[in-house]
């Protein structure tokens, strides 16, 4: 009997699947879950000044109105960092950061660390000083360029609701609305031009946002008329492109689900990401049942873990409870593959031409997000008339070294887009 079964029998997972723990949150986040999800997209409903160690900068936490893949209204939180002092007459350009995986519990939002308005700090790197990744890549150079930066937490990571983890269509909306929010808020002094950049889960959000042209153009938000001029994706995920052109009938859907399960269950860490994706997809599509793909015991345990713990602690808990037997949480007879496959595709990146040039940075040693996803995305979007560049990072970069290795490479690309220069055609020729 796996250890998890003994823990369940002993009542150590007594919260059970569907239970909600009362997670202690910092004061700013208290009560956000109870606020009505009303107002215009991007409308700021709460704001406070926060500390930043960056000289000549000021920062805020905000909570703002967003929506998910089902167009249900949500609240999301974010931080905003801007150069101190008066803005130029045309306002400052906006850079929106989309973070990588932090987890699914309410206390997993990067803005909740004591000093979140800092350069990117990664858990896995020797310099990591927190339980999570937080901060923004190239923060100081971008501030010196005169940009205002906003970094969303995504829905479900501090403002209530189950986090729709890896549902890129939801996270893309959160990113777009974070830009609307920073333009609408008091004190930032921003203009209309914006660039989005993000990594891993956030890379998927970047690709999704790039194809949400109708959502961007829809009038009546808190800040209409924003011009998104470029999208920078670091090791992005795109589940939908893996199914592009393939029938999602019973057989095709079963092959897709089996392939994803096999690809992302090769290690316990990847398995945690995969089952978190199932948990987040079920949050976006409530008619789905985790017990279609997981055992009853596995669904119950993961329901408790993912509502209470962030990614690294969740993986540790699964290691403790299951060890090498973690795959026994998968149902030996998965069901409802067609509905799950449709949900995963719908919640991913839409097959729609990007509204502006896209550039992707990837490493040859990335075993978390298969680089083939970006390759297929480029081929798909170039056929639709998009402009997508892929840059192979020098050396043998892993998923977690990608932000640092790409860091010196894309600021010039961002500057050119904000200055109105045309992007070179990145699509393969011939």
N, C-alpha and C positions, 0 to 999 in steps of 0.2 A: 504494500500500500504506500503510495507517495506520501511524503510528509504533509503536503497540503491537505490530504484527506484527514489525517490525524488532527491537524489544526482546526479544520472545519468541525470535526466531531467534538473537539474540546471547546468549541465556541470562540476560538481566537479570531475568527473572521465573523463575529456576531453581527456586525453592521449589515452584512449581506448585500447581495446584488440589488441595486436600486436605493440603498440607504444613502443618506447625505450626512456627512460629518460636519460638525460645527467647527470649521477651520478658523483659527485665529488669524485675522488679517490686520495689517497696519491701519491706523485710524482713517486715512483717506478713503479706504475701500469699504469701511463699515457702512452698511445701509445701501450701498449701490445696487445690490441685487433686488432690493425692494422698490426701487424707483420705477415709475412707469416707463416703458420703452416707447416713448412718444417724442415727437419733434421731427425736425428736418434732418436728413442724413448729414452727418458731420456736425450737428449742433452740439456745442460743449455744454454739459450739464453740471460740471464741477471742475474747479481749477484751483491749484495752490502752487506757490513758489517753492522750489526745493534747492538744495545745495548742489553746486558743482565745483570741482577743484580746478576746472579749466579757467585760466586767467582770461579776463575780458569777455566772459560768457555769463549768461543767466539761463535759468531752467525752470520748468514747471512740470507738475503732473496734471493730466486732464482725464476726464471721462466724457465720452461722446457717443452719439447715436450712430449705430451702424445697422447692417442687416446681414442675413445669412443666405446660403444658397437657395433656400426656399422663400426668400424675400420676407422673412419674419424679422421684425425689428429686434435689435439687441443693443446692449451697451458694451463698449470696449474702453479700455484704459490705455494710456500712452504717456511718454515723456516728450517734452519739447525742449530743445536747446538752441539758443540763438546768440549771435554777437550782441554784446551790451551796447547801448547807445542808440541814437536815432537811425532809422532805416533810410536808405536812399529813396528818392521820390518815386521810383517805380516799384519799390518793395524788393525784398530779398527772394532769391530762388529757394525752392523747397526741395529737400532730400528726404525721402521716406525710407526708413530701414525696416525690413521684415526679418525677424530673428529666426534662428533655428530652433529645433526641438528643446523645450524646457520641461514639458510634462502636460498633465491634464487637470490637476487639482486647482482649486481657486488660488492657492498661494504660490503658483508657479509663474506668475507674471514677472518678467525681468524688471519692471518698474518698481517692484516691491523691495528690492535690496536697499540697504541704508543710503547708498549714494549711487543711484543708477545712471546719472548723467555723466558718464565717463567713457573713455575709449573701450573698445571691445575687450572683454576679459573672459577667457574660455576655461571652463572647468578642467578639461583634459590636459591643458598645457601646464608646464611647471610654474608659470606665473599666475595660474588661476587661483583666486583667493576667495571663492564662494562656492556654495552648493550648486550653482547654476551658471550658465553663460549670461552675461548682461553687458550693457554698454553698446556703443556704436563704432563700427570700423571707420578709420580715417576721420574721427570726430574733430580733432584739432585742426588738421589741414583744411577740412571743409569749412569750419568756422572762419578760418583766416581768409578763405575765398569769399566770405560774406554770405554763406548759405544758412538757412534755418533748417534744423533737422528735427524730424518727428519719428518716434519709434513706438509702434503699437505693440500691445501685449496680445492682441486678438481677443475675441469674445471667449468667455468662459475661464479666463485667467485673472480673475479679480473682481469682475462686475456681475457675477451670477450666470447661471445656465451651465450646462455641460459643454465643455470645450470640444468643438468639432475638429479634433486633431487631424491634420493632413488633408482636410477637405479644402483644397486650394481655392475653390470658388468662393468659399466663405472668407478665408484669410485674405484673398485678393480684394474683396469688398471692404474688409477692415482697413487694409492699407489705403485704398482710395479714399475712404471716409476719414482716415487720419489726416490726409492732406487737406481735405475740406475743413476739418476741425482746426488745423493750425492756421489756415487762412481766415477762419471766422473768429478765432479767439482774440482776446485782448492782449496787446503788448508785443506780439511777435513781429509785426511789420513786414508781412510777406507779400510777394507778387503773385503772378499767375502761373509761372513755369515751374514744373516739377519733374524730378527723376526719382525712380524707385529702385532700390537695391536691396538684395536679401540673399540669405544662405540657407540651404537644405530645405526644411519646411518652408522657410521664408523665400527660398528660391522658387519653390512651387507657387507661392503667393505672387511673386513677381510675374511669372509666366501667365498665371490666371488673370492678374490685373491687366496685363498687356492686351488680352483678348476681350476685355469687358468694355468695349467702346460704347455700346448703347447705355450701359450703366453709368459710365463717366459723363456722357452727354445728356442724360435725363435731367430735365429742369426741376427746380424746386428744392434743391439741396441748400445747406447752410452757406455754400460758396460755389456757385455755378461758374462755368467758364474757365476752369483750370486746364492748362495745356500740359499734358504729360508728353515729354519730349524724348525720353529714353528709359530703358529698363535694363538693369544689371543683375544677372542671376549667377550666384555662386553655387555650384553643385546642386542644381535644382531637380526636384522630383516631378514626374508627370506620369501618372498611372494611365490616363486616358490614351496617351499616344501608343502605349503597349497593346491596346486593343483596336487601334485605328484600322479600318478596312476589314476587320474580322467580324463575322456574325456573332451576336450575343444571344444565340439560341441556347437551348439547354446544353448542348455539347460544347459550343464555343465558350459559354460562360463558365462551365465546369473546368475547361482547360485553363482559362484565365485565372480563376481562383486557385486552382491547383498549382499553377506556375508561380503566382505571387507567394503562396504559402511556402513553397519549396525554396524560392529565391531568398525570402526574408526570414527563414527559420534556420539558417545555417549556423547561427550563433545565438546565444541567449539575448545579447544586446539587440541584435536585429529582430529577434522574435518579440522583444518588448515593443519595438517600434511598430511591428506588424500588428500585434494585438491591440496596441493603442490606436492604430488606424482603424481597426474594426470597431473599437469602442467609440471613436470620434465619428465614424460614419453612421453608426447607429444613433448617435446624438443628433445628427443632421437629418436622418431618415428614421423617425421613431417607429415606423411599421416593421422595421427589421428586428430580428431577434439574435442576440449573440449566441444563443444555444443552437442556431442553425449551423454554426461553424466551430463552436467550442462545446466541451462537455458542460453539464450542469455545474459541477464543482469548479471547473475552470472559469466559467462565466461569473459565478458568484464571487470567487476570489478576486478576479480581475476587476469586477465592479467595485469592490471595496478598495483595492489597491489604487486604482486610477482616480478615484474621487478623493484620495487622501495624500497621495505621494507624487512627487515629481520624478522625472525620468530616471535619474541615477539611483535614487532610493528605491524606486519601483523595481528596477532591474535587480538591485541587491535583495529585495524581498522575494522576488521570484527565484533567485539563485538559492536563497536560504530554504525556501519552501519546496523547491523541486529539484534543484541541482541539474544533473544531466537528463532528468526525466521531464524537462519543461514541455516537450512536444506532446506529452500525454494530455495536455489541456486542449489540444485540437480534437475535434470530434472525429472518430474513425469513419463516420458516415455523414459528411456535410450535406446540408439541405439548402434549398432556395438559392442556388447559385445564380440564377438569372437576375433576381432582384438585387442581390449583392453586387453583381458585376455592373448592372445598370447604375446603381447608386455610386459606386466607385468612379465610374466614367463620368457621370453627370457632375459629381463633386470635384472633378479634377479640372484640367485646363481645356477650355472650349476650343474646338477646331475652327477658330476665327482669326483672320489676319490681325496681327498686333497693330495697335494704333500708332506705334512709334518704333524705331529701331531697338533691337534686343541684342545684348551681348552676354554670352555664357562663358564662365571660366570653370575648368574641370581638371582633375588630377588623375593620373593613370593608375594610382593605387587606391582609388576610392572604392571601398567594398560596402559602403552603407547605402549610397544612392548610385545605382549602376549608370556610368556615363553614357551608355547606349540610349537612355531616356532623352538626354539632351541632343544626341545625334539624330534620333527619330523626330524629335520636336523641330529641329532645324529643317530637316527635309520636308516635313509636313507644312510648316509655315512658309518656307520659300516657295513651295508649289502654289500657295495661296496669295503670293505676291508680297510677302513680308520681307523684312531685311533682318536676318539673324546671323550673327557671327559667333563662332565657337573658338575659344582660345585654350589650347592645351598648356597647362602650367609647366614651367621648367622643372626638371628633376622628377622625383617620384613622390608626388603629393598625395596625401590621404584626404579623406573627407574633412578631417579636423585641422589639417594644415592649410586647407584651401583658402580660408579668409586671409591669413597672413601672407601667403604666397601671391594672392591676387591683389592684395592691398595697394602696392605701388603701381599697378597696371591700369586700373580703370579711372582714376581721378581726371586724367587728361581727356578721356572719352566723355566723361560727364561734363567737363567744362565746355567741350566743343558742342555738345548737344544744347546746353543752356545758352551758349552764345549764338545759336542758330546755324551752326555749320552743318552741312549735310554729312550724314554718316556714310563711309565707304560701304559698298555692297558686300555684305558678308556671306552671301549665299554661294555655295560651290558653283563654279562655272563649268560648262561643258556637259 
